[in-house]
Amino acid sequence: MFEKKLAEIKDMQRMAEELAQMISSAQQEIKDHMTQQGLETLVAGTYKATYKSVTSRSIDSKRLKEFAPELAELCSKARTTRRFTIA
């Protein structure tokens, strides 16, 4: 009953993966150029691309569990989701 719809989804997923690869490749080409030229900002026509370092901080949960397991447990939360897959 849903075989055709599932086949369509699989085909669209394949196309999405191909597009993601193409996007990644194009982005890498631009980033390589910007790195070689020492640019953080690139303006091309009406488009503006930025490629710069960003520093962020996060909690190392493995280390927190090692040094303060009760605190890690107290601050953790369970999350239940439903996963849809097609094999």
Number of C-alpha atoms within 10 A of each C-alpha: 5 7 8 9 10 13 12 12 13 15 12 12 12 12 12 12 12 12 12 12 12 12 12 11 12 12 13 12 12 15 19 13 13 18 13 9 9 9 14 13 12 15 9 8 6 5 7 9 15 13 14 12 7 5 5 5 5 5 7 8 13 11 11 14 13 10 11 13 14 12 11 16 11 9 8 10 7 4 5 5 5 5 5 5 6 7 4
